[in-house]
Amino acid sequence: MAVLRRLTPTDVELEIVVSPEEFARAREAALRTAASRFRWPGFRTGHVPRAIVEKQLGSETLDARAVEDVLPAAYERALAEHQLEPMDRPQFDVDAPYGAQHGVRARARVSVRPEVTLREYKGIPVRRPPVGVTEEDVERSLEALRRQAAVLEPVEEGEVAEGDYVTLDYEGRIEGRVVEGAHAVNHTTEVRPDRLLPGLAEGLYGQRVGETRVVDVTLPQEYPVHDVAGKTVQFTITVHEIKRLVLPEANDEFARSVSDRQTLAELRDDLRARLEAAAAARARRDMQRQVIETLLASHPDVPLPGVLVEREIDNLIADADEHAHSGHDVPGEPQPAGARQAEREAARAEAERRVRITLLLEAIARREGLEATSTDIEAEIALLARSSRRSPKAVLEALRATTGLRPLVNVVRRSKALEFLVEQAQVTDASVTVAAQSA
């Protein structure tokens, strides 16, 4: 029987005792294993007399190997006895002497999942935003499909208008000096006020192919070339080509070309259903967010295992690094140690928040008996397979070779706990349209 001593709410020390009889069995097993591989002149491998093997290895070596074999099993029994879930590998401290006469007495220090004291978590008040899908919403979605299927056609005799794509030469000068970065040849751009410098799009309106204009533009204060920021630049612009988006007519033929629907009416119904599904998913996520925030506010004193917080900081920094380097073949310069430590401290509050959420949801899952079924696990593996473009079998093998299925099981249980909280929430409906929600 192991003695438990709590050092902190998240760290424990287990005093483990292995009897002389159990140690003797472990030492005998260690000797058999060593003998099966032992080489000695005049004998075949595995057939060296045990007395020679024991003499050559020495009692200390065999005892040490027995400890290495017997202590992990005793540690696992101690965890099960006290219903502890370790968060990290233990640190063992073995007392001397140990051996067949004394057995083994050791202490194992380890971070464990803390006991979470749950307050009331059912009936959390939330507002549900059932998003109403209007005909205008459907029309906007249909218009987006038409723009995706549109083609660019040259404008031979017309003038530049908003939304056109123009190929042009431009050069910007201040007092006769060309501004750095303000010149190009055969540059193609969409003529929209939000895509160009303030006033430049308006200066292009009405311009024809082959025409050259001079347009005065005041550069914004945040212009990257600081010595000209806020100053007025004279742009000399020559238009070489104008192209305009020609949208397909919204009819049954268009519906068949962009979907598996046979008529425009069916396409509209499909768009409406998709908008409603997306709106419902957004509303669900918003309700989950409200539940989480209330849960955190009512449980400010959840003990946080330091090892979990540090791991979450590692995850946050890794995600930030991946995002920063996405699209680049060469990673950035290594950060100085001080900068990296500052980055870790900056991420600590968010890491602690995420760990607190994890512990609360898992505690609720245990309280409510929410478990991950084989169907749940298969669905999660299929999702991982799609996102990583691998087969479910490959994903399963990778998990078994690294973390095992336990992290995936915990993800499912947390997800079920969150859904349980939303289902048990005290819901007040609110009416929000798709357009209002996306504004």
C-alpha positions as CSV (number, residue, x, y, z in Angstrom):
1,M,0.0,0.0,0.0
2,A,1.4,3.4,-1.1
3,V,1.2,6.4,1.2
4,L,0.1,9.6,-0.5
5,R,1.3,13.1,0.5
6,R,0.0,16.1,-1.3
7,L,2.7,18.8,-1.7
8,T,0.5,21.3,-3.6
9,P,-3.0,21.0,-5.2
10,T,-1.2,19.7,-8.3
11,D,1.9,17.9,-7.0
12,V,2.0,14.8,-4.9
13,E,4.6,12.4,-3.4
14,L,3.9,8.7,-3.3
15,E,5.8,6.6,-0.8
16,I,6.1,3.2,-2.5
17,V,7.1,-0.1,-0.8
18,V,8.1,-3.2,-2.7
19,S,8.3,-6.3,-0.5
20,P,11.4,-8.5,-0.4
21,E,9.5,-11.3,-2.1
22,E,8.4,-9.1,-5.0
23,F,11.9,-7.7,-5.4
24,A,13.3,-11.3,-5.4
25,R,11.0,-12.2,-8.3
26,A,12.1,-9.1,-10.2
27,R,15.8,-9.8,-9.6
28,E,15.3,-13.4,-10.8
29,A,13.6,-12.1,-14.0
30,A,16.4,-9.6,-14.5
31,L,19.0,-12.4,-14.2
32,R,17.1,-14.6,-16.7
33,T,16.9,-11.8,-19.2
34,A,20.6,-11.0,-18.8
35,A,21.5,-14.7,-19.1
36,S,19.6,-15.1,-22.4
37,R,21.8,-12.5,-24.1
38,F,25.1,-13.1,-22.2
39,R,28.2,-14.1,-24.1
40,W,31.1,-16.0,-22.6
41,P,34.0,-17.9,-24.1
42,G,33.3,-21.6,-24.5
43,F,29.5,-21.2,-24.3
44,R,26.8,-20.5,-26.7
45,T,24.8,-17.2,-26.2
46,G,22.0,-17.9,-23.8
47,H,23.6,-21.1,-22.4
48,V,26.2,-19.5,-20.0
49,P,25.7,-20.9,-16.5
50,R,23.8,-18.5,-14.3
51,A,26.5,-18.5,-11.6
52,I,29.0,-17.1,-14.2
53,V,26.4,-14.5,-15.4
54,E,25.7,-13.3,-11.9
55,K,29.4,-13.2,-10.9
56,Q,30.3,-11.2,-14.0
57,L,27.5,-8.7,-13.8
58,G,27.7,-8.3,-10.1
59,S,24.9,-8.1,-7.5
60,E,24.7,-4.3,-7.7
61,T,24.0,-4.4,-11.4
62,L,21.3,-7.1,-11.1
63,D,19.7,-5.3,-8.1
64,A,19.6,-2.0,-10.1
65,R,18.0,-3.7,-13.0
66,A,15.4,-5.3,-10.7
67,V,14.6,-1.8,-9.3
68,E,14.2,-0.5,-12.9
69,D,11.7,-3.3,-13.6
70,V,9.8,-3.4,-10.4
71,L,9.4,0.2,-9.5
72,P,7.3,1.4,-12.5
73,A,4.8,-1.4,-11.9
74,A,4.6,-0.5,-8.2
75,Y,4.2,3.2,-9.2
76,E,1.3,2.4,-11.5
77,R,-0.4,0.4,-8.7
78,A,0.0,3.4,-6.4
79,L,-1.6,5.7,-9.0
80,A,-4.6,3.4,-9.4
81,E,-4.9,2.9,-5.6
82,H,-5.2,6.7,-5.0
83,Q,-7.0,7.4,-8.3
84,L,-4.4,9.8,-9.6
85,E,-3.8,10.9,-13.2
86,P,-0.2,12.0,-13.8
87,M,0.5,15.0,-15.9
88,D,4.2,14.3,-16.4
89,R,6.8,11.6,-15.7
90,P,7.6,11.0,-12.1
91,Q,10.9,11.7,-10.3
92,F,12.0,8.7,-8.2
93,D,14.1,8.8,-5.1
94,V,15.1,5.3,-4.0
95,D,16.2,4.7,-0.4
96,A,19.3,2.6,0.4
97,P,19.8,-0.2,1.1
98,Y,17.6,-2.2,-1.2
99,G,17.7,-5.8,-2.3
100,A,16.3,-9.2,-1.8
101,Q,16.6,-8.9,2.0
102,H,15.1,-5.3,2.2
103,G,12.9,-5.0,-0.8
104,V,12.6,-1.4,-2.1
105,R,11.4,1.8,-0.5
106,A,11.1,4.8,-2.8
107,R,9.3,8.1,-3.2
108,A,7.8,9.3,-6.5
109,R,7.1,13.0,-7.1
110,V,4.8,13.8,-9.9
111,S,2.3,16.5,-11.1
112,V,-1.2,15.1,-11.2
113,R,-4.6,16.3,-12.4
114,P,-6.0,18.4,-9.6
115,E,-9.2,17.9,-7.9
116,V,-11.6,20.5,-9.2
117,T,-14.4,21.8,-7.0
118,L,-17.3,22.3,-9.2
119,R,-19.9,25.0,-8.5
120,E,-23.3,25.1,-10.2
121,Y,-22.9,24.7,-14.0
122,K,-26.4,23.9,-15.1
123,G,-28.8,26.6,-16.2
124,I,-26.1,29.1,-17.2
125,P,-27.9,32.1,-18.8
126,V,-27.1,32.6,-22.5
127,R,-28.5,34.5,-25.4
128,R,-29.1,32.5,-28.6
129,P,-28.9,34.5,-31.8
130,P,-31.2,32.7,-34.2
131,V,-30.0,34.3,-37.5
132,G,-32.9,35.0,-39.9
133,V,-31.9,34.5,-43.5
134,T,-33.5,37.2,-45.7
135,E,-34.0,37.2,-49.5
136,E,-31.3,39.9,-49.6
137,D,-28.9,37.5,-47.9
138,V,-29.7,34.8,-50.6
139,E,-29.3,37.4,-53.3
140,R,-25.9,38.4,-52.0
141,S,-24.8,34.8,-51.9
142,L,-26.1,34.3,-55.5
143,E,-24.3,37.5,-56.6
144,A,-21.1,36.1,-55.1
145,L,-21.5,32.9,-57.2
146,R,-22.1,35.0,-60.3
147,R,-18.9,37.0,-59.6
148,Q,-16.9,33.8,-59.2
149,A,-18.2,32.6,-62.6
150,A,-17.7,36.0,-64.3
151,V,-15.2,36.5,-67.1
152,L,-13.1,39.5,-67.9
153,E,-13.7,41.1,-71.3
154,P,-11.7,43.9,-72.8
155,V,-13.4,47.3,-73.0
156,E,-12.4,48.8,-76.4
157,E,-14.2,52.1,-76.5
158,G,-15.4,52.6,-73.0
159,E,-14.0,54.5,-70.0
160,V,-12.6,53.3,-66.7
161,A,-15.4,52.6,-64.1
162,E,-15.3,51.3,-60.5
163,G,-14.7,47.6,-60.5
164,D,-12.8,47.5,-63.8
165,Y,-9.4,45.8,-64.1
166,V,-6.9,48.1,-65.8
167,T,-3.3,47.6,-67.0
168,L,-1.4,50.9,-66.7
169,D,1.9,52.6,-66.3
170,Y,2.2,55.0,-63.4
171,E,4.9,57.2,-61.8
172,G,4.6,59.4,-58.8
173,R,6.7,62.5,-58.3
174,I,7.1,65.1,-55.6
175,E,8.7,68.3,-56.8
176,G,10.0,66.4,-59.8
177,R,11.6,63.6,-57.8
178,V,10.2,60.0,-58.3
179,V,8.9,58.6,-55.1
180,E,10.3,55.3,-54.0
181,G,7.9,52.5,-54.7
182,A,5.5,54.8,-56.7
183,H,6.2,53.6,-60.2
184,A,5.4,50.6,-62.3
185,V,5.0,49.5,-66.0
186,N,2.2,47.3,-67.2
187,H,0.7,47.0,-63.8
188,T,-2.8,45.4,-63.5
189,T,-5.1,46.4,-60.7
190,E,-8.8,46.5,-59.8
191,V,-10.1,50.1,-59.7
192,R,-11.8,50.3,-56.3
193,P,-11.3,53.1,-53.7
194,D,-10.5,50.5,-51.0
195,R,-7.7,48.9,-53.2
196,L,-5.8,52.0,-54.2
197,L,-4.4,55.1,-52.5
198,P,-7.1,57.6,-51.4
199,G,-8.2,59.6,-54.5
200,L,-6.4,57.5,-57.0
201,A,-9.4,55.4,-58.1
202,E,-11.5,58.5,-58.5
203,G,-8.8,60.0,-60.6
204,L,-9.0,57.0,-63.0
205,Y,-12.7,57.1,-63.5
206,G,-13.5,58.1,-67.1
207,Q,-10.0,57.6,-68.4
208,R,-9.8,55.8,-71.8
209,V,-7.3,53.3,-73.3
210,G,-4.1,55.2,-74.5
211,E,-5.0,58.3,-72.5
212,T,-2.5,59.8,-70.0
213,R,-3.6,61.7,-66.9
214,V,-1.9,63.5,-64.0
215,V,-3.7,62.8,-60.7
216,D,-2.8,64.5,-57.4
217,V,-2.9,62.1,-54.5
218,T,-2.1,62.9,-50.8
219,L,-0.3,60.0,-49.3
220,P,-1.6,58.7,-46.0
221,Q,0.4,59.3,-42.8
222,E,1.1,55.6,-42.4
223,Y,2.7,55.3,-45.9
224,P,5.8,53.0,-45.6
225,V,8.2,55.6,-47.0
226,H,8.3,58.0,-44.0
227,D,9.9,61.0,-45.7
228,V,6.9,61.4,-48.1
229,A,4.1,60.2,-45.8
230,G,1.3,62.8,-45.7
231,K,2.7,64.7,-48.8
232,T,0.9,65.3,-52.1
233,V,2.2,63.2,-55.1
234,Q,1.6,63.9,-58.8
235,F,0.9,60.5,-60.5
236,T,1.3,60.4,-64.2
237,I,-0.9,57.5,-65.4
238,T,-1.2,55.9,-68.8
239,V,-4.0,53.3,-69.3
240,H,-3.1,50.5,-71.8
241,E,-6.1,48.1,-71.3
242,I,-9.5,48.1,-69.6
243,K,-11.2,44.8,-68.7
244,R,-14.6,44.5,-67.1
245,L,-16.3,41.6,-65.3
246,V,-19.2,40.2,-67.2
247,L,-21.4,38.2,-64.9
248,P,-23.4,35.3,-66.2
249,E,-27.2,35.6,-66.3
250,A,-28.9,34.1,-63.2
251,N,-31.0,31.4,-64.8
252,D,-31.3,27.6,-64.8
253,E,-28.3,27.1,-67.0
254,F,-26.2,29.1,-64.6
255,A,-27.5,27.0,-61.7
256,R,-26.4,23.8,-63.4
257,S,-23.0,25.2,-64.2
258,V,-22.1,26.1,-60.6
259,S,-23.9,23.4,-58.7
260,D,-25.6,20.0,-58.9
261,R,-29.0,21.8,-58.9
262,Q,-31.1,21.7,-62.0
263,T,-33.0,25.0,-61.6
264,L,-32.3,28.5,-60.3
265,A,-35.1,28.0,-57.8
266,E,-33.4,24.9,-56.4
267,L,-30.1,26.8,-56.2
268,R,-31.7,29.6,-54.2
269,D,-33.2,27.0,-51.8
270,D,-29.8,25.4,-51.5
271,L,-28.1,28.7,-50.8
272,R,-30.8,29.5,-48.2
273,A,-30.2,26.2,-46.4
274,R,-26.5,26.7,-46.4
275,L,-26.8,30.2,-45.0
276,E,-29.2,28.9,-42.3
277,A,-26.8,26.1,-41.4
278,A,-23.9,28.5,-41.2
279,A,-25.9,30.9,-39.1
280,A,-26.9,28.1,-36.7
281,A,-23.3,27.0,-36.4
282,R,-22.2,30.6,-35.6
283,A,-25.0,30.9,-33.0
284,R,-24.0,27.6,-31.4
285,R,-20.4,28.8,-31.2
286,D,-21.5,32.1,-29.7
287,M,-23.5,30.2,-27.0
288,Q,-20.5,28.0,-26.3
289,R,-18.4,31.1,-25.8
290,Q,-20.9,32.6,-23.4
291,V,-21.0,29.3,-21.4
292,I,-17.2,29.2,-21.2
293,E,-16.9,32.8,-20.0
294,T,-19.5,32.3,-17.3
295,L,-17.9,29.0,-16.3
296,L,-14.5,30.7,-16.0
297,A,-16.0,33.6,-14.0
298,S,-17.6,31.2,-11.5
299,H,-14.5,29.0,-11.1
300,P,-11.6,31.4,-10.7
301,D,-9.7,29.2,-8.3
302,V,-9.0,26.0,-10.4
303,P,-5.5,24.7,-9.5
304,L,-3.3,24.8,-12.6
305,P,-0.6,22.2,-13.0
306,G,2.6,24.1,-14.1
307,V,3.5,21.4,-16.6
308,L,0.2,21.8,-18.4
309,V,0.6,25.6,-18.5
310,E,4.1,25.3,-19.9
311,R,3.0,22.8,-22.6
312,E,0.1,25.1,-23.6
313,I,2.6,28.0,-23.8
314,D,4.7,25.8,-26.1
315,N,1.6,25.2,-28.3
316,L,0.7,28.9,-28.5
317,I,4.2,29.9,-29.5
318,A,4.5,27.0,-32.0
319,D,1.2,28.1,-33.6
320,A,2.3,31.8,-33.7
321,D,5.6,30.7,-35.3
322,E,3.9,28.6,-37.9
323,H,1.5,31.4,-38.8
324,A,4.3,33.9,-39.0
325,H,6.3,31.7,-41.3
326,S,3.5,30.4,-43.4
327,G,4.1,31.0,-47.1
328,H,7.9,31.4,-46.5
329,D,10.5,28.8,-47.2
330,V,13.1,30.2,-44.8
331,P,12.2,30.7,-41.2
332,G,13.0,34.0,-39.4
333,E,16.1,34.7,-37.4
334,P,16.3,32.9,-34.0
335,Q,15.1,35.1,-31.2
336,P,17.4,36.1,-28.4
337,A,16.8,34.2,-25.2
338,G,15.4,37.3,-23.5
339,A,12.9,37.9,-26.3
340,R,11.8,34.3,-26.3
341,Q,11.2,34.4,-22.5
342,A,9.2,37.6,-22.9
343,E,7.1,35.9,-25.5
344,R,6.4,33.0,-23.2
345,E,5.3,35.4,-20.4
346,A,3.1,37.2,-22.8
347,A,1.4,33.9,-23.7
348,R,1.0,32.8,-20.1
349,A,-2.4,34.3,-19.3
350,E,-4.0,32.8,-22.4
351,A,-2.3,29.4,-21.7
352,E,-3.6,29.5,-18.1
353,R,-7.1,30.3,-19.4
354,R,-7.0,27.4,-21.8
355,V,-5.8,24.9,-19.2
356,R,-8.5,26.1,-16.8
357,I,-11.2,25.5,-19.4
358,T,-9.8,22.1,-20.1
359,L,-9.8,21.1,-16.5
360,L,-13.3,22.4,-15.9
361,L,-14.8,20.6,-18.9
362,E,-13.1,17.3,-18.1
363,A,-14.3,17.6,-14.5
364,I,-17.8,18.1,-15.7
365,A,-17.5,15.2,-18.1
366,R,-16.5,12.9,-15.2
367,R,-19.3,14.2,-13.0
368,E,-21.9,13.6,-15.8
369,G,-20.4,10.3,-17.0
370,L,-19.8,11.6,-20.5
371,E,-17.6,9.2,-22.4
372,A,-16.1,8.9,-25.8
373,T,-17.6,6.0,-27.8
374,S,-15.8,4.1,-30.6
375,T,-18.0,6.0,-33.1
376,D,-16.9,9.3,-31.6
377,I,-13.2,8.3,-31.9
378,E,-13.7,7.1,-35.5
379,A,-15.4,10.4,-36.4
380,E,-12.5,12.4,-34.9
381,I,-9.9,10.3,-36.7
382,A,-11.8,10.8,-40.0
383,L,-11.8,14.6,-39.4
384,L,-8.1,14.5,-38.7
385,A,-7.5,12.5,-41.8
386,R,-9.4,15.0,-44.0
387,S,-7.6,18.0,-42.6
388,S,-4.2,16.3,-42.9
389,R,-5.0,14.6,-46.3
390,R,-4.0,11.2,-44.9
391,S,-6.0,8.0,-44.6
392,P,-7.8,7.3,-41.3
393,K,-5.5,4.2,-40.9
394,A,-2.4,6.4,-41.2
395,V,-3.7,8.8,-38.7
396,L,-4.5,6.0,-36.2
397,E,-1.1,4.5,-36.6
398,A,0.6,7.9,-36.1
399,L,-1.5,8.4,-32.9
400,R,-0.6,5.0,-31.5
401,A,3.1,5.6,-32.2
402,T,3.1,9.0,-30.4
403,T,0.5,10.2,-27.9
404,G,-1.8,7.2,-28.0
405,L,-5.6,7.7,-28.2
406,R,-6.0,9.3,-24.7
407,P,-5.6,12.9,-25.9
408,L,-8.2,12.3,-28.6
409,V,-10.6,10.7,-26.1
410,N,-10.2,13.8,-23.8
411,V,-11.0,16.1,-26.8
412,V,-14.2,14.2,-27.4
413,R,-15.2,14.3,-23.7
414,R,-14.5,18.0,-23.5
415,S,-16.6,18.6,-26.6
416,K,-19.4,16.6,-25.1
417,A,-19.2,18.5,-21.8
418,L,-19.5,21.8,-23.7
419,E,-22.5,20.6,-25.6
420,F,-24.0,19.4,-22.4
421,L,-23.6,22.8,-20.8
422,V,-25.3,24.5,-23.8
423,E,-28.2,22.0,-23.7
424,Q,-28.6,22.7,-20.0
425,A,-28.3,26.5,-20.3
426,Q,-31.1,28.9,-19.6
427,V,-31.5,30.3,-23.2
428,T,-33.0,33.6,-24.2
429,D,-33.7,34.0,-27.9
430,A,-32.5,37.1,-29.8
431,S,-33.2,37.9,-33.5
432,V,-30.3,38.7,-35.7
433,T,-30.1,38.7,-39.5
434,V,-27.2,37.2,-41.5
435,A,-26.3,40.7,-42.7
436,A,-26.4,42.2,-39.2
437,Q,-24.3,39.4,-37.8
438,S,-21.6,39.7,-40.5
439,A,-21.5,43.5,-40.2
